[in-house]
Amino acid sequence: MITNLFAFALAALLEIAGCFAFWMWLRQGRSWAVAAVGVVSLIGFALVLTRVDAGFAGRAYAAYGGVYIAASLVWLWVVEGQRPTMTDLVGASLAVVGALIIVAAARRA
């Protein structure tokens, strides 16, 4: 389970960084090179997520969703300088608990 959580965390970092690169390119007028870095990051995301030990892609993606939500709030705080609200934290906590339930149940199946 720890290996899966590490893969989810790395995938989230790569996906958020890739999408943020496109945000900067399209919304902040950054260079096309920023978008190119985003493409590479998103390819890395897809490759890492396929390394998750899960019998079905849909279950891996569902579990990853909780980690992605929490990682997005860390990104919001660390990179964008916006502190998450209490409702952000409660929602992310629920999503992470859901992800852990999915991963734990999948291991038993």
C-alpha angles and dihedrals in degrees: 000000000000091000090052092049090050090050091048091050093049091045090051092051091050094045095047092045091049094049091044089054089057090046090055093045097048103029102032100034096242122164124283085246088071089056090049090055087050091055091052091048092050091050088052089050092055092047094049094047091055088060093066112115100240132130093221132036094221092057091048091050092048093052091044090056093071093050090047092055093052092044090051090058091049088051090049090055102037103035103026097034095230115131114225116246124237090257089052089054095045092049093048091048091054091048093050092049088051091050091050091050091052093048094045093047091048090055091055094048 
